[in-house]
Amino acid sequence: MNDSDTKRRRGEFDDALKGYYQDHDEVLPDENIDYRSLTAESVGSLILGFLSALTFVSMLFVIFPIMGIALGITAIRKILRATQEHEGLGIASVGVGLSATLAIAGTVYQIYMTQYEIPAGYVPIEFTELTADPKTGMIPDEILRLSPHRDGQGNEYPGMPIFIEGYMYPTRQMTEIKSFMLVPSVEQNQFGSLTRNPTQMVEVTLLGDLRVSYRSSPVKVGGTLIVNPSPPPGETPYNLRADIFR
């Protein structure tokens, strides 16, 4: 065997070894790959973000979005300080955003419901239901049943509290108002006469320490309706002893 054959075989052997090592390197895992752990704070923030929807049920649950935002911010700071060790930045960001969004939306919803929802136990009525019979001048039976009254046998009934919307009739007093007339329309509020139709106005007396300022926009009032079936001429038969003003 000459030298050229020996060199050629050695070359083939070296090439075979190169292929072996190359294939082996592709199979073996890279020892330099960094493994990062998902922070528990980011996961907790996301979970609390979803629980923040409970603020639509009650403001008592506002603790969930507060904790979700706090945990999310903690997670973000932790991840940014050691990006090679921790991950979950996106999850934490979603948790913070979800908590903040649902907290704001839930708070707005609760405020809206507080301002416009009919209070529990109150019966909503409209001014049209207060109108006396044009022929007899009698107060509607439905209204009489809502007010404290006695039946034909002398039994007393406490009635039901009502909730009604209308406009405050303007007076000289603009603040610290304790009583006022409630009328059904802005036209009557501005230009109408209180003697035009006495059953289309309600004298409101605020109970306790409740005092209000004059508003030109609609107001909602709730309380006990006292009915005088035979009021003096020109005076309203209705007096609302109110414990709610919105």
C-alpha positions as CSV (number, residue, x, y, z in Angstrom):
1,M,0.0,0.0,0.0
2,N,1.5,3.3,-1.1
3,D,1.4,6.5,0.8
4,S,-1.4,8.0,-1.3
5,D,-3.7,5.2,-0.5
6,T,-2.9,5.6,3.2
7,K,-3.6,9.3,3.2
8,R,-6.8,8.8,1.3
9,R,-8.1,6.3,3.8
10,R,-7.1,8.6,6.7
11,G,-9.0,11.4,5.1
12,E,-12.1,9.2,4.7
13,F,-11.8,8.2,8.3
14,D,-11.5,11.8,9.5
15,D,-14.5,12.8,7.5
16,A,-16.6,10.0,9.0
17,L,-15.6,11.1,12.5
18,K,-16.6,14.7,11.6
19,G,-20.0,13.5,10.6
20,Y,-20.4,11.5,13.8
21,Y,-19.5,14.4,16.0
22,Q,-21.7,16.8,14.0
23,D,-24.7,14.5,14.3
24,H,-24.0,14.0,18.0
25,D,-23.8,17.7,18.6
26,E,-27.2,18.2,17.0
27,V,-28.8,15.7,19.3
28,L,-27.2,16.8,22.6
29,P,-28.9,19.7,24.3
30,D,-27.2,23.0,24.5
31,E,-25.9,23.4,28.0
32,N,-25.9,27.2,27.6
33,I,-29.7,27.5,27.3
34,D,-31.2,29.8,30.0
35,Y,-34.3,28.5,31.9
36,R,-36.6,31.2,33.3
37,S,-39.3,30.7,35.9
38,L,-42.8,32.1,35.6
39,T,-43.4,34.4,38.6
40,A,-46.2,33.5,40.9
41,E,-47.1,37.2,41.2
42,S,-47.9,37.5,37.5
43,V,-50.2,34.5,37.6
44,G,-51.9,35.8,40.8
45,S,-52.3,39.2,39.2
46,L,-54.1,37.6,36.2
47,I,-56.4,35.6,38.4
48,L,-57.3,38.6,40.5
49,G,-57.9,40.5,37.2
50,F,-60.6,38.1,36.3
51,L,-62.1,38.2,39.9
52,S,-62.2,42.0,39.5
53,A,-65.5,41.5,37.6
54,L,-67.1,41.0,40.9
55,T,-67.0,44.8,41.5
56,F,-70.2,44.8,39.3
57,V,-71.9,42.9,42.1
58,S,-70.7,44.9,45.0
59,M,-68.0,47.5,45.8
60,L,-66.9,45.2,48.6
61,F,-65.1,43.2,46.0
62,V,-62.9,46.2,45.0
63,I,-60.2,44.6,47.0
64,F,-59.6,42.2,44.1
65,P,-58.6,44.8,41.5
66,I,-56.5,46.6,44.1
67,M,-54.6,43.4,44.9
68,G,-54.4,42.5,41.2
69,I,-52.8,45.8,40.4
70,A,-50.4,45.6,43.3
71,L,-49.3,42.0,42.5
72,G,-48.9,42.8,38.8
73,I,-46.7,45.8,39.4
74,T,-44.6,43.7,41.8
75,A,-44.3,41.0,39.2
76,I,-43.3,43.5,36.5
77,R,-40.6,45.0,38.7
78,K,-39.3,41.6,39.7
79,I,-39.1,40.5,36.1
80,L,-37.4,43.7,34.9
81,R,-34.7,43.4,37.6
82,A,-33.8,39.8,36.6
83,T,-35.0,39.2,33.0
84,Q,-32.6,36.2,32.7
85,E,-34.3,34.4,35.7
86,H,-38.0,35.3,35.5
87,E,-40.7,35.5,32.8
88,G,-44.4,36.5,32.8
89,L,-44.1,40.1,31.9
90,G,-47.0,39.8,29.4
91,I,-49.2,38.0,31.9
92,A,-48.5,40.5,34.6
93,S,-49.3,43.4,32.2
94,V,-52.6,41.8,31.3
95,G,-53.4,41.3,35.0
96,V,-52.8,44.9,35.8
97,G,-54.8,46.1,32.8
98,L,-57.7,43.8,33.5
99,S,-57.8,44.8,37.2
100,A,-57.7,48.5,36.4
101,T,-60.3,48.3,33.6
102,L,-62.8,46.3,35.6
103,A,-62.3,48.4,38.7
104,I,-63.1,51.6,36.8
105,A,-66.0,50.0,35.0
106,G,-67.4,48.4,38.1
107,T,-67.2,51.6,40.1
108,V,-69.0,53.6,37.3
109,Y,-71.7,50.9,37.2
110,Q,-72.2,51.0,41.0
111,I,-72.4,54.8,40.9
112,Y,-75.0,54.7,38.1
113,M,-77.1,52.1,39.9
114,T,-76.9,54.1,43.1
115,Q,-78.2,57.2,41.3
116,Y,-80.8,55.7,39.1
117,E,-81.9,52.3,40.5
118,I,-85.2,52.1,42.3
119,P,-84.4,51.5,46.0
120,A,-85.5,48.1,47.3
121,G,-88.9,48.2,48.8
122,Y,-90.0,51.4,47.1
123,V,-92.8,51.5,44.6
124,P,-92.1,53.6,41.5
125,I,-94.9,55.9,40.4
126,E,-95.5,58.7,37.9
127,F,-97.4,61.9,38.1
128,T,-100.0,60.6,35.7
129,E,-100.9,58.1,38.4
130,L,-101.6,60.9,40.9
131,T,-104.1,62.7,38.7
132,A,-107.6,62.8,40.3
133,D,-110.7,61.7,38.4
134,P,-111.7,64.7,36.3
135,K,-115.4,64.0,37.0
136,T,-115.5,63.2,40.7
137,G,-112.2,64.7,41.8
138,M,-111.4,61.5,43.7
139,I,-107.9,60.4,44.3
140,P,-107.0,57.0,42.6
141,D,-107.5,54.0,44.8
142,E,-104.1,52.7,43.9
143,I,-102.5,55.8,45.3
144,L,-104.6,55.7,48.5
145,R,-103.5,52.1,49.1
146,L,-99.9,53.2,48.9
147,S,-100.3,55.8,51.5
148,P,-100.9,55.0,55.2
149,H,-104.6,54.6,55.7
150,R,-107.4,52.8,57.5
151,D,-109.8,50.4,55.9
152,G,-113.6,50.4,56.4
153,Q,-113.2,48.4,59.6
154,G,-110.7,50.8,61.1
155,N,-107.7,48.6,60.5
156,E,-104.5,50.7,60.0
157,Y,-102.2,50.0,57.1
158,P,-98.7,51.6,56.9
159,G,-98.8,51.8,53.1
160,M,-95.7,51.5,50.9
161,P,-92.9,54.0,50.3
162,I,-92.9,55.5,46.8
163,F,-90.2,56.7,44.4
164,I,-91.1,59.5,42.0
165,E,-89.2,61.7,39.5
166,G,-89.9,65.3,38.8
167,Y,-88.6,68.9,38.9
168,M,-88.1,71.2,41.9
169,Y,-90.4,74.2,41.6
170,P,-88.1,77.2,42.1
171,T,-88.2,79.4,45.2
172,R,-86.1,82.2,46.6
173,Q,-84.1,79.7,48.7
174,M,-81.4,78.0,46.6
175,T,-79.5,76.0,49.3
176,E,-80.2,74.2,52.5
177,I,-83.7,73.5,51.2
178,K,-85.8,71.4,53.6
179,S,-89.1,71.4,51.7
180,F,-90.2,72.1,48.1
181,M,-92.8,71.4,45.5
182,L,-92.2,68.7,43.0
183,V,-93.8,69.1,39.6
184,P,-93.9,66.8,36.6
185,S,-92.4,68.9,33.8
186,V,-89.8,71.5,33.2
187,E,-92.5,73.8,31.6
188,Q,-94.5,73.8,34.8
189,N,-91.3,74.2,36.7
190,Q,-90.4,77.4,34.8
191,F,-93.7,78.9,33.7
192,G,-96.5,76.9,35.2
193,S,-98.8,77.8,38.1
194,L,-99.0,75.7,41.2
195,T,-102.8,76.2,41.3
196,R,-103.4,74.9,37.8
197,N,-103.8,71.2,38.8
198,P,-103.1,70.5,42.5
199,T,-102.9,66.7,41.9
200,Q,-100.0,67.4,39.5
201,M,-97.7,68.5,42.3
202,V,-96.3,67.0,45.4
203,E,-95.2,68.8,48.5
204,V,-91.9,67.2,49.6
205,T,-90.6,67.4,53.2
206,L,-87.1,66.1,53.7
207,L,-86.7,64.0,56.9
208,G,-83.9,64.2,59.4
209,D,-80.9,66.2,58.6
210,L,-81.4,65.8,54.8
211,R,-81.1,69.2,53.0
212,V,-80.6,69.9,49.4
213,S,-79.7,72.6,46.9
214,Y,-82.0,73.7,44.1
215,R,-81.6,71.8,40.8
216,S,-83.0,72.6,37.4
217,S,-82.5,69.0,36.2
218,P,-84.8,66.2,37.1
219,V,-84.6,64.8,40.7
220,K,-85.8,61.6,42.2
221,V,-87.4,61.4,45.6
222,G,-88.5,58.5,47.7
223,G,-90.5,58.3,51.0
224,T,-93.9,57.9,52.5
225,L,-96.7,59.6,50.6
226,I,-99.4,61.2,52.9
227,V,-102.7,61.8,51.1
228,N,-105.3,64.4,52.1
229,P,-108.4,63.5,50.1
230,S,-110.0,66.9,50.8
231,P,-107.3,69.5,50.8
232,P,-108.1,73.3,50.9
233,P,-108.8,74.8,47.4
234,G,-105.6,75.2,45.3
235,E,-103.5,73.1,47.6
236,T,-102.1,69.7,46.7
237,P,-103.5,66.6,48.4
238,Y,-100.0,65.0,48.4
239,N,-97.2,65.4,50.9
240,L,-94.1,63.2,50.5
241,R,-92.1,62.7,53.6
242,A,-88.8,61.9,51.9
243,D,-85.8,60.0,53.1
244,I,-84.2,59.7,49.7
245,F,-83.2,62.5,47.3
246,R,-81.2,61.9,44.1
